[in-house]
Amino acid sequence: MNKNLKKFFLIWKVKELRNSILVVLGLLLLFRATSHIPIPGVDVEALRRLFASNQYLGLLNVFSGGTYQSFSVTAMGVGPYITASIVIQLLTMVIPRLEEIQKDGEAGQRRLNQYMRVLTVPFAALQAYGVIQILRQSSRGAVLGTLSIFQFATIIIAMIAGSMFLMWIGEIISEKKVGNGISLIIFAGIISRLPATFQQAASTFDPSQIITMVSYVLIGVVTIAGVVFITEAQRNIPVTYARFVRGQSSGGGSTTHLPLRVNMGGVIPIIFAVSVILFPPLVAQFFMHAKTLWLANAASWVVTVSQNRLIYAISYFVLVIFFTYFYTAVIFHPEQIAENLQKQGGYVPGIRPGVPTAQYLQFVTNRILVVGAVFLAVIAVLPLAVSQLTGTQNLVIGGTSLLIVVSVVIETVQQIEAQLVMREYDLA
């Protein structure tokens, strides 16, 4: 029997794993159902035309899971939660008290998660106001007409509730350990738009654009191959366990390896990078009509600069590299690994146990991350370069979406396989 087919049947034989997958699928369907509940008073057709003609709004739509285009109650997606998690993780690195909480293990992580949930509320309110202002100014009142204070507050409260609802869904999905909840929500939104995208491409097919379409396919193939290569690539660090004798029994003396992945963060650096890119213009919407002239001019400059494709490409490239290193620093702790190896009688040949081992692991990780981060950043901006050459606006969105889809699929498959291995099933 084919190995992959055998894995599929094993998944459905394990009741706990099968139920987890069904729960996740059910929650993703619930997310898609809520994304079709529009906020009252919105001209949906005018909104779709606006998103089709504006690249910046198109990126917002991608990272909301496609909910901005219908301006549903879950329009902001998981963006506020992502922003809150970035802020908490940054503060953890600079505030000793938060660092101590993080070291408390599972209890500490639950406490940090609670801080993220609380911080999500003001970020959601901030982003909701910014999005409403962007839509009103970009459409010149076509999407949202004149709003009373009550209507304005009602829309903001509804959008905050929608984001908190998706945060709850994402956390439940993550607890099932068959994928990252936030990533899967974005993944589901992107996949749901594929049928309409293919239908539109087929209905507007022009034989004169065949070269452009072939270039799209080639970029897609390169992106998929690159993401798979970087995600699967790893550096194996040899580890030897000292031999010991206790009475008449002996143990140890084995040699294994410690795998260090080239891209430990998976798709998270991409999501973080675009969230940071999209956040400044949202905040700037608060101050575009400020009475202070320099503040209003600064806000207008931020909004204008954010729509510049060259600045976007450079910012995207740099941020992907930064967040690859940043997220790796959050999840990878060489000091703990070195300490555990020393306790178990393991050591890296040629490296002294303890602090020297931790320094060596950190050194190797930094070197291999250079390759992983730069390669991931190049793949991220490659579609933008092609769209600039071909004059097509939507390719950068498709390239970013493809990057997320492939990374999420790989990450989810790896977690499901880990669940099977943990239950001691033979995958050979």
VOPAGU-2260 file (C-alpha; in pm, 1 decimal, decimal comma):
REM VOPAGU-2260
SITE   aa  ch    i         X         Y         Z
SITE  MET   A    0       0,0       0,0       0,0
SITE  ASN   A    1     118,0     351,7     -81,2
SITE  LYS   A    2     285,8     510,3     223,4
SITE  ASN   A    3      79,2     831,4     208,0
SITE  LEU   A    4    -243,7     631,8     166,3
SITE  LYS   A    5    -147,9     420,9     466,2
SITE  LYS   A    6     -95,8     736,5     672,0
SITE  PHE   A    7    -439,5     860,2     568,9
SITE  PHE   A    8    -607,6     541,4     689,5
SITE  LEU   A    9    -407,3     550,0    1013,4
SITE  ILE   A   10    -534,5     902,1    1081,3
SITE  TRP   A   11    -894,9     785,8    1070,1
SITE  LYS   A   12    -821,5     478,3    1280,5
SITE  VAL   A   13    -704,4     691,9    1573,7
SITE  LYS   A   14   -1025,8     815,4    1734,4
SITE  GLU   A   15    -867,4    1109,4    1918,1
SITE  LEU   A   16    -683,6    1234,3    1609,4
SITE  ARG   A   17    -987,7    1180,8    1387,1
SITE  ASN   A   18   -1209,4    1379,3    1624,5
SITE  SER   A   19    -952,4    1659,8    1643,6
SITE  ILE   A   20    -942,2    1693,1    1264,7
SITE  LEU   A   21   -1322,9    1692,3    1241,5
SITE  VAL   A   22   -1346,1    1962,5    1509,9
SITE  VAL   A   23   -1092,0    2175,6    1324,8
SITE  LEU   A   24   -1280,1    2136,7     995,2
SITE  GLY   A   25   -1605,2    2226,7    1169,6
SITE  LEU   A   26   -1453,7    2541,2    1321,2
SITE  LEU   A   27   -1311,6    2648,6     984,5
SITE  LEU   A   28   -1656,7    2603,6     827,9
SITE  LEU   A   29   -1801,9    2814,9    1109,2
SITE  PHE   A   30   -1544,4    3083,5    1033,3
SITE  ARG   A   31   -1640,9    3081,8     665,7
SITE  ALA   A   32   -2009,7    3104,3     757,6
SITE  THR   A   33   -1955,8    3412,2     975,5
SITE  SER   A   34   -1745,8    3575,6     702,7
SITE  HIS   A   35   -2062,8    3601,2     490,3
SITE  ILE   A   36   -2256,3    3802,5     750,0
SITE  PRO   A   37   -2209,9    4163,9     631,1
SITE  ILE   A   38   -2226,7    4465,7     858,1
SITE  PRO   A   39   -2552,7    4659,2     792,2
SITE  GLY   A   40   -2531,9    4971,6     581,9
SITE  VAL   A   41   -2241,9    4859,1     360,1
SITE  ASP   A   42   -2266,3    4868,9     -20,3
SITE  VAL   A   43   -2108,2    4527,2     -91,8
SITE  GLU   A   44   -2077,6    4578,4    -468,6
SITE  ALA   A   45   -1901,0    4913,1    -427,6
SITE  LEU   A   46   -1674,3    4748,1    -172,0
SITE  ARG   A   47   -1574,3    4468,1    -411,3
SITE  ARG   A   48   -1493,2    4716,2    -686,7
SITE  LEU   A   49   -1278,2    4914,6    -442,9
SITE  PHE   A   50   -1079,5    4606,6    -334,3
SITE  ALA   A   51   -1028,3    4498,0    -695,3
SITE  SER   A   52    -869,1    4833,4    -783,3
SITE  ASN   A   53    -658,3    4891,7    -469,9
SITE  GLN   A   54    -347,9    4678,8    -402,1
SITE  TYR   A   55    -314,4    4788,5     -37,9
SITE  LEU   A   56    -673,6    4696,3      40,6
SITE  GLY   A   57    -617,6    4368,8    -143,5
SITE  LEU   A   58    -337,3    4283,1      99,5
SITE  LEU   A   59    -565,3    4367,8     391,1
SITE  ASN   A   60    -819,9    4127,9     243,1
SITE  VAL   A   61    -564,6    3845,8     213,6
SITE  PHE   A   62    -458,9    3863,8     577,1
SITE  SER   A   63    -814,6    3889,1     705,0
SITE  GLY   A   64    -893,4    3558,5     535,2
SITE  GLY   A   65   -1098,7    3726,1     259,7
SITE  THR   A   66   -1347,7    3884,1     503,2
SITE  TYR   A   67   -1273,9    4249,4     422,7
SITE  GLN   A   68   -1416,1    4213,5      72,2
SITE  SER   A   69   -1763,3    4147,2     213,4
SITE  PHE   A   70   -1700,7    4365,0     523,1
SITE  SER   A   71   -1844,3    4098,4     747,8
SITE  VAL   A   72   -1857,7    4095,6    1127,0
SITE  THR   A   73   -1522,8    3911,7    1115,5
SITE  ALA   A   74   -1376,1    4162,3     869,3
SITE  MET   A   75   -1053,0    4221,9    1062,2
SITE  GLY   A   76    -978,8    3851,0    1085,4
SITE  VAL   A   77    -703,5    3762,8    1332,2
SITE  GLY   A   78    -499,9    4075,9    1262,3
SITE  PRO   A   79    -548,9    4239,4    1606,8
SITE  TYR   A   80    -453,9    3915,7    1783,9
SITE  ILE   A   81    -138,4    3882,8    1572,5
SITE  THR   A   82     -42,9    4241,7    1655,1
SITE  ALA   A   83    -104,2    4179,6    2026,3
SITE  SER   A   84     110,2    3864,1    2020,8
SITE  ILE   A   85     395,4    4052,7    1851,1
SITE  VAL   A   86     382,1    4326,4    2116,5
SITE  ILE   A   87     376,4    4077,3    2406,4
SITE  GLN   A   88     667,1    3878,9    2261,6
SITE  LEU   A   89     869,2    4197,8    2211,1
SITE  LEU   A   90     795,0    4309,2    2568,0
SITE  THR   A   91     895,9    3964,4    2695,0
SITE  MET   A   92    1244,2    4021,4    2556,5
SITE  VAL   A   93    1288,9    4360,6    2728,4
SITE  ILE   A   94    1084,4    4335,6    3052,1
SITE  PRO   A   95    1242,9    4099,2    3309,6
SITE  ARG   A   96     909,5    4028,4    3481,6
SITE  LEU   A   97     750,7    3900,3    3160,4
SITE  GLU   A   98    1063,5    3697,7    3087,3
SITE  GLU   A   99    1029,8    3526,7    3426,1
SITE  ILE   A  100     664,7    3447,2    3349,5
SITE  GLN   A  101     766,0    3292,8    3017,7
SITE  LYS   A  102    1014,5    3065,6    3196,3
SITE  ASP   A  103     736,9    2925,7    3416,2
SITE  GLY   A  104     653,8    2673,0    3147,5
SITE  GLU   A  105     294,1    2595,5    3060,1
SITE  ALA   A  106     150,8    2806,0    3344,4
SITE  GLY   A  107     356,3    3105,6    3233,4
SITE  GLN   A  108     247,4    3063,0    2871,8
SITE  ARG   A  109    -118,1    3055,9    2976,6
SITE  ARG   A  110     -66,4    3382,2    3161,6
SITE  LEU   A  111     101,0    3545,9    2861,0
SITE  ASN   A  112    -183,8    3421,5    2640,5
SITE  GLN   A  113    -427,4    3595,0    2873,9
SITE  TYR   A  114    -232,0    3919,5    2833,7
SITE  MET   A  115    -253,9    3876,5    2454,6
SITE  ARG   A  116    -631,5    3831,5    2471,7
SITE  VAL   A  117    -676,3    4147,5    2679,5
SITE  LEU   A  118    -445,5    4349,9    2452,7
SITE  THR   A  119    -634,8    4227,6    2144,8
SITE  VAL   A  120    -940,9    4437,0    2240,7
SITE  PRO   A  121    -781,0    4785,9    2214,7
SITE  PHE   A  122    -588,1    4682,1    1904,0
SITE  ALA   A  123    -913,8    4560,3    1747,1
SITE  ALA   A  124   -1084,9    4892,3    1828,3
SITE  LEU   A  125    -790,3    5083,1    1681,7
SITE  GLN   A  126    -784,5    4874,9    1364,8
SITE  ALA   A  127   -1164,0    4888,7    1322,4
SITE  TYR   A  128   -1160,5    5267,4    1332,3
SITE  GLY   A  129    -870,2    5280,9    1087,7
SITE  VAL   A  130   -1038,3    5041,6     842,3
SITE  ILE   A  131   -1364,1    5236,7     848,9
SITE  GLN   A  132   -1177,1    5559,8     779,1
SITE  ILE   A  133    -979,5    5400,4     494,7
SITE  LEU   A  134   -1295,5    5268,5     330,6
SITE  ARG   A  135   -1477,0    5600,4     363,1
SITE  GLN   A  136   -1187,6    5798,7     218,7
SITE  SER   A  137   -1089,7    5551,3     -54,0
SITE  SER   A  138   -1446,2    5513,4    -182,6
SITE  ARG   A  139   -1543,7    5878,3    -118,9
SITE  GLY   A  140   -1851,2    5768,0      69,4
SITE  ALA   A  141   -1965,6    5502,4    -179,8
SITE  VAL   A  142   -1910,2    5207,1      55,0
SITE  LEU   A  143   -2014,3    5366,8     384,4
SITE  GLY   A  144   -2243,4    5666,1     376,0
SITE  THR   A  145   -2288,5    5920,9     651,4
SITE  LEU   A  146   -2272,1    5743,3     986,0
SITE  SER   A  147   -2417,8    5863,2    1313,3
SITE  ILE   A  148   -2217,6    5822,4    1633,7
SITE  PHE   A  149   -2437,2    5528,1    1731,0
SITE  GLN   A  150   -2390,7    5355,7    1393,4
SITE  PHE   A  151   -2016,1    5416,0    1404,4
SITE  ALA   A  152   -1989,7    5269,8    1756,0
SITE  THR   A  153   -2210,4    4973,7    1661,5
SITE  ILE   A  154   -1986,4    4882,7    1366,1
SITE  ILE   A  155   -1670,5    4905,4    1579,1
SITE  ILE   A  156   -1820,0    4688,9    1856,2
SITE  ALA   A  157   -1935,4    4430,6    1601,3
SITE  MET   A  158   -1588,1    4415,4    1444,6
SITE  ILE   A  159   -1421,6    4379,5    1786,0
SITE  ALA   A  160   -1657,7    4093,1    1872,1
SITE  GLY   A  161   -1580,5    3925,7    1537,8
SITE  SER   A  162   -1204,0    3940,6    1598,5
SITE  MET   A  163   -1239,8    3798,8    1949,6
SITE  PHE   A  164   -1457,6    3519,9    1809,4
SITE  LEU   A  165   -1188,7    3426,0    1553,4
SITE  MET   A  166    -921,0    3445,1    1824,0
SITE  TRP   A  167   -1122,9    3192,6    2024,9
SITE  ILE   A  168   -1158,1    2964,3    1722,1
SITE  GLY   A  169    -784,4    2990,4    1650,4
SITE  GLU   A  170    -689,8    2896,4    2006,2
SITE  ILE   A  171    -919,2    2592,2    2003,5
SITE  ILE   A  172    -767,7    2476,6    1673,0
SITE  SER   A  173    -414,8    2515,5    1811,2
SITE  GLU   A  174    -509,5    2310,0    2119,6
SITE  LYS   A  175    -605,0    2018,5    1891,1
SITE  LYS   A  176    -238,3    2002,7    1778,1
SITE  VAL   A  177    -315,1    1944,6    1410,6
SITE  GLY   A  178    -200,5    2285,1    1292,5
SITE  ASN   A  179    -157,3    2646,9    1400,1
SITE  GLY   A  180    -502,9    2798,8    1449,3
SITE  ILE   A  181    -418,6    3150,1    1328,6
SITE  SER   A  182    -240,7    3019,6    1018,8
SITE  LEU   A  183    -525,3    2782,0     934,3
SITE  ILE   A  184    -783,4    3061,3     954,5
SITE  ILE   A  185    -585,1    3268,1     704,3
SITE  PHE   A  186    -532,7    2953,2     494,9
SITE  ALA   A  187    -907,8    2880,2     487,3
SITE  GLY   A  188    -983,8    3234,7     374,2
SITE  ILE   A  189    -733,3    3215,5      89,7
SITE  ILE   A  190    -850,5    2873,2     -29,5
SITE  SER   A  191   -1214,7    2982,7     -26,2
SITE  ARG   A  192   -1134,4    3250,5    -285,9
SITE  LEU   A  193    -969,4    3013,9    -533,9
SITE  PRO   A  194   -1287,0    2899,9    -721,0
SITE  ALA   A  195   -1393,1    3261,2    -786,7
SITE  THR   A  196   -1036,9    3351,7    -893,1
SITE  PHE   A  197   -1016,2    3064,7   -1143,1
SITE  GLN   A  198   -1362,2    3143,4   -1275,9
SITE  GLN   A  199   -1268,9    3507,6   -1329,6
SITE  ALA   A  200    -942,9    3408,5   -1501,9
SITE  ALA   A  201   -1129,1    3169,5   -1734,6
SITE  SER   A  202   -1398,9    3423,6   -1822,5
SITE  THR   A  203   -1144,8    3697,1   -1904,1
SITE  PHE   A  204    -893,6    3472,8   -2082,5
SITE  ASP   A  205    -710,3    3646,9   -2366,4
SITE  PRO   A  206    -471,9    3444,9   -2591,1
SITE  SER   A  207    -243,8    3748,7   -2613,2
SITE  GLN   A  208    -173,1    3714,4   -2239,1
SITE  ILE   A  209     -51,6    3355,3   -2260,7
SITE  ILE   A  210     310,9    3456,8   -2187,3
SITE  THR   A  211     201,0    3645,2   -1876,6
SITE  MET   A  212      -3,4    3349,2   -1755,7
SITE  VAL   A  213     288,7    3111,3   -1813,4
SITE  SER   A  214     509,8    3343,3   -1605,7
SITE  TYR   A  215     250,5    3327,4   -1326,9
SITE  VAL   A  216     261,2    2948,1   -1334,1
SITE  LEU   A  217     641,2    2943,5   -1328,0
SITE  ILE   A  218     648,9    3185,3   -1034,8
SITE  GLY   A  219     399,3    2962,1    -855,9
SITE  VAL   A  220     610,1    2651,5    -914,5
SITE  VAL   A  221     928,0    2829,1    -799,2
SITE  THR   A  222     750,5    2957,5    -487,8
SITE  ILE   A  223     614,3    2613,9    -397,0
SITE  ALA   A  224     949,6    2443,2    -456,7
SITE  GLY   A  225    1135,7    2709,2    -260,7
SITE  VAL   A  226     902,3    2702,6      38,8
SITE  VAL   A  227     906,7    2322,7      53,6
SITE  PHE   A  228    1286,0    2316,8      24,9
SITE  ILE   A  229    1342,1    2574,5     298,5
SITE  THR   A  230    1077,1    2430,0     530,6
SITE  GLU   A  231    1214,6    2076,2     505,8
SITE  ALA   A  232    1586,2    2167,6     510,0
SITE  GLN   A  233    1769,2    2108,2     836,2
SITE  ARG   A  234    2119,7    2090,1     983,5
SITE  ASN   A  235    2185,4    1776,7    1187,8
SITE  ILE   A  236    2409,9    1834,8    1489,9
SITE  PRO   A  237    2573,9    1506,4    1604,9
SITE  VAL   A  238    2509,9    1419,3    1968,7
SITE  THR   A  239    2687,0    1140,3    2159,3
SITE  TYR   A  240    2565,8     998,9    2491,0
SITE  ALA   A  241    2832,1     885,1    2736,7
SITE  ARG   A  242    2839,5     516,1    2825,4
SITE  PHE   A  243    2766,3     428,9    3188,1
SITE  VAL   A  244    2773,1     110,8    3396,2
SITE  ARG   A  245    2544,7      46,7    3692,4
SITE  GLY   A  246    2613,5    -283,6    3859,2
SITE  GLN   A  247    2582,6    -550,8    3592,1
SITE  SER   A  248    2384,6    -329,8    3352,3
SITE  SER   A  249    2516,7     -65,4    3117,1
SITE  GLY   A  250    2363,8     198,6    2895,3
SITE  GLY   A  251    2436,7     502,3    2685,1
SITE  GLY   A  252    2715,2     505,5    2435,0
SITE  SER   A  253    2476,5     582,6    2148,9
SITE  THR   A  254    2510,0     848,1    1881,6
SITE  THR   A  255    2220,2    1046,3    1740,8
SITE  HIS   A  256    2165,3    1393,3    1602,0
SITE  LEU   A  257    1987,3    1716,6    1693,9
SITE  PRO   A  258    1796,7    1857,5    1391,8
SITE  LEU   A  259    1806,7    2236,4    1348,0
SITE  ARG   A  260    1563,2    2354,7    1082,6
SITE  VAL   A  261    1667,5    2625,4     838,1
SITE  ASN   A  262    1331,6    2797,5     889,9
SITE  MET   A  263    1201,5    2721,8    1238,1
SITE  GLY   A  264     927,9    2984,9    1224,3
SITE  GLY   A  265     735,6    2836,6     932,9
SITE  VAL   A  266     476,4    3080,7     799,7
SITE  ILE   A  267     468,3    3295,7    1115,4
SITE  PRO   A  268     743,3    3539,8     997,7
SITE  ILE   A  269     539,7    3613,3     682,0
SITE  ILE   A  270     222,4    3679,4     880,7
SITE  PHE   A  271     406,6    3898,5    1131,7
SITE  ALA   A  272     583,0    4093,7     856,0
SITE  VAL   A  273     267,9    4185,0     667,0
SITE  SER   A  274      81,9    4264,9     990,2
SITE  VAL   A  275     350,9    4518,9    1076,8
SITE  ILE   A  276     344,0    4665,0     724,3
SITE  LEU   A  277     -31,9    4713,2     739,2
SITE  PHE   A  278     -43,8    4858,6    1091,8
SITE  PRO   A  279     115,2    5208,7    1045,6
SITE  PRO   A  280    -131,9    5332,6     779,1
SITE  LEU   A  281    -419,4    5209,5     993,6
SITE  VAL   A  282    -292,7    5417,0    1287,2
SITE  ALA   A  283    -225,9    5712,6    1056,2
SITE  GLN   A  284    -596,6    5727,2     970,6
SITE  PHE   A  285    -657,9    5867,3    1320,6
SITE  PHE   A  286    -447,3    6175,0    1253,8
SITE  MET   A  287    -509,7    6262,2     887,3
SITE  HIS   A  288    -761,1    6531,0     987,6
SITE  ALA   A  289    -585,1    6643,6    1303,3
SITE  LYS   A  290    -591,0    7016,0    1384,1
SITE  THR   A  291    -214,3    7010,8    1429,6
SITE  LEU   A  292     -80,4    7069,0    1078,5
SITE  TRP   A  293     246,7    6875,9    1110,3
SITE  LEU   A  294      64,0    6574,3    1257,6
SITE  ALA   A  295    -191,0    6569,3     975,6
SITE  ASN   A  296      86,3    6602,1     715,1
SITE  ALA   A  297     285,5    6321,3     878,2
SITE  ALA   A  298     -19,9    6093,6     877,7
SITE  SER   A  299     -90,4    6169,8     511,5
SITE  TRP   A  300     273,6    6096,8     428,7
SITE  VAL   A  301     256,4    5757,7     604,3
SITE  VAL   A  302     -56,0    5660,0     408,3
SITE  THR   A  303      99,1    5771,5      78,2
SITE  VAL   A  304     431,8    5596,7     143,4
SITE  SER   A  305     255,8    5274,0     244,9
SITE  GLN   A  306     109,3    5247,6    -106,0
SITE  ASN   A  307     448,8    5283,8    -276,8
SITE  ARG   A  308     536,4    4941,6    -425,6
SITE  LEU   A  309     915,0    4983,0    -395,6
SITE  ILE   A  310     896,3    5084,5     -28,9
SITE  TYR   A  311     653,5    4800,4      35,1
SITE  ALA   A  312     892,1    4548,5    -127,3
SITE  ILE   A  313    1194,7    4667,9      71,7
SITE  SER   A  314     998,1    4676,3     397,3
SITE  TYR   A  315     854,0    4332,4     331,9
SITE  PHE   A  316    1199,0    4188,1     255,2
SITE  VAL   A  317    1360,8    4333,2     568,4
SITE  LEU   A  318    1072,0    4243,6     798,4
SITE  VAL   A  319    1058,9    3881,8     681,5
SITE  ILE   A  320    1428,1    3846,4     768,2
SITE  PHE   A  321    1383,1    4023,1    1102,6
SITE  PHE   A  322    1083,5    3815,1    1210,3
SITE  THR   A  323    1250,4    3492,0    1103,6
SITE  TYR   A  324    1526,9    3565,4    1355,3
SITE  PHE   A  325    1287,3    3714,8    1609,2
SITE  TYR   A  326    1042,9    3424,0    1614,4
SITE  THR   A  327    1328,4    3172,6    1624,0
SITE  ALA   A  328    1466,4    3352,0    1930,5
SITE  VAL   A  329    1122,7    3318,6    2092,9
SITE  ILE   A  330    1073,8    2945,1    2030,5
SITE  PHE   A  331    1433,8    2816,0    2024,6
SITE  HIS   A  332    1630,7    2821,6    2350,8
SITE  PRO   A  333    1983,7    2677,7    2309,8
SITE  GLU   A  334    2056,6    2719,0    2683,4
SITE  GLN   A  335    1772,4    2483,1    2774,2
SITE  ILE   A  336    1874,6    2232,3    2507,2
SITE  ALA   A  337    2236,9    2235,3    2626,3
SITE  GLU   A  338    2122,8    2193,1    2986,5
SITE  ASN   A  339    1898,9    1897,0    2898,3
SITE  LEU   A  340    2177,1    1730,9    2699,8
SITE  GLN   A  341    2415,5    1768,8    2993,1
SITE  LYS   A  342    2163,9    1617,5    3235,2
SITE  GLN   A  343    2113,6    1318,9    3005,0
SITE  GLY   A  344    2487,3    1264,4    2959,5
SITE  GLY   A  345    2486,8    1388,0    2601,3
SITE  TYR   A  346    2738,7    1613,5    2432,6
SITE  VAL   A  347    2833,1    1747,7    2091,5
SITE  PRO   A  348    3166,9    1594,9    1983,2
SITE  GLY   A  349    3445,5    1850,1    2018,1
SITE  ILE   A  350    3228,5    2091,6    2223,0
SITE  ARG   A  351    3233,2    2110,2    2602,8
SITE  PRO   A  352    2893,5    2055,6    2772,5
SITE  GLY   A  353    2698,1    2345,6    2923,2
SITE  VAL   A  354    2751,3    2705,7    2812,7
SITE  PRO   A  355    2993,4    2623,0    2525,2
SITE  THR   A  356    2732,2    2386,6    2377,7
SITE  ALA   A  357    2462,9    2656,7    2401,6
SITE  GLN   A  358    2693,7    2906,4    2231,0
SITE  TYR   A  359    2772,6    2656,6    1957,1
SITE  LEU   A  360    2404,6    2582,6    1894,1
SITE  GLN   A  361    2328,9    2955,2    1879,7
SITE  PHE   A  362    2617,5    3009,3    1637,4
SITE  VAL   A  363    2500,2    2732,4    1403,9
SITE  THR   A  364    2139,6    2850,5    1421,4
SITE  ASN   A  365    2234,3    3207,3    1328,7
SITE  ARG   A  366    2433,2    3083,4    1028,4
SITE  ILE   A  367    2165,4    2857,6     883,4
SITE  LEU   A  368    1896,0    3120,3     946,5
SITE  VAL   A  369    2078,3    3356,1     711,4
SITE  VAL   A  370    2003,9    3118,6     425,6
SITE  GLY   A  371    1648,9    3047,1     538,0
SITE  ALA   A  372    1550,8    3408,2     606,5
SITE  VAL   A  373    1697,7    3554,4     286,8
SITE  PHE   A  374    1554,2    3276,6      71,5
SITE  LEU   A  375    1209,7    3321,2     227,8
SITE  ALA   A  376    1226,8    3698,0     180,7
SITE  VAL   A  377    1330,1    3661,6    -184,7
SITE  ILE   A  378    1038,8    3428,8    -252,0
SITE  ALA   A  379     806,0    3676,1     -78,2
SITE  VAL   A  380     903,4    3973,4    -300,6
SITE  LEU   A  381     962,7    3777,5    -622,9
SITE  PRO   A  382     596,7    3798,3    -732,9
SITE  LEU   A  383     606,3    4174,9    -677,7
SITE  ALA   A  384     901,4    4206,1    -916,5
SITE  VAL   A  385     722,5    4001,6   -1181,5
SITE  SER   A  386     400,9    4203,3   -1142,1
SITE  GLN   A  387     603,5    4520,6   -1189,9
SITE  LEU   A  388     745,0    4386,1   -1516,1
SITE  THR   A  389     411,6    4259,1   -1645,7
SITE  GLY   A  390     203,7    4551,4   -1519,6
SITE  THR   A  391     -34,3    4324,0   -1328,9
SITE  GLN   A  392    -157,0    4440,7    -988,9
SITE  ASN   A  393    -282,7    4115,4    -837,3
SITE  LEU   A  394      18,4    3888,1    -869,0
SITE  VAL   A  395     179,1    4006,4    -546,7
SITE  ILE   A  396    -137,1    3908,0    -361,5
SITE  GLY   A  397    -139,6    3567,9    -527,1
SITE  GLY   A  398     229,5    3517,2    -449,2
SITE  THR   A  399     188,7    3604,6     -82,9
SITE  SER   A  400    -118,4    3381,6     -62,5
SITE  LEU   A  401      67,5    3093,3    -223,9
SITE  LEU   A  402     351,9    3134,3      21,0
SITE  ILE   A  403     112,5    3108,9     314,7
SITE  VAL   A  404     -85,6    2816,2     170,8
SITE  VAL   A  405     220,6    2599,7     106,7
SITE  SER   A  406     377,4    2675,7     445,0
SITE  VAL   A  407      54,5    2605,2     634,3
SITE  VAL   A  408      -0,8    2276,2     450,2
SITE  ILE   A  409     352,6    2159,9     532,4
SITE  GLU   A  410     323,1    2266,6     896,7
SITE  THR   A  411     -15,3    2095,0     938,5
SITE  VAL   A  412     100,9    1770,2     776,7
SITE  GLN   A  413     407,6    1764,5    1003,2
SITE  GLN   A  414     195,5    1809,4    1315,3
SITE  ILE   A  415     -43,4    1531,6    1211,6
SITE  GLU   A  416     250,7    1298,8    1142,1
SITE  ALA   A  417     396,1    1389,7    1483,1
SITE  GLN   A  418      64,5    1289,5    1641,7
SITE  LEU   A  419      83,4     951,0    1466,5
SITE  VAL   A  420     445,3     896,7    1569,9
SITE  MET   A  421     360,3     990,2    1928,8
SITE  ARG   A  422     102,7     713,6    1930,4
SITE  GLU   A  423     372,9     466,7    1813,2
SITE  TYR   A  424     222,6     385,4    1478,0
SITE  ASP   A  425     452,5     238,4    1218,1
SITE  LEU   A  426     474,0     481,5     926,6
SITE  ALA   A  427     710,6     267,6     724,2
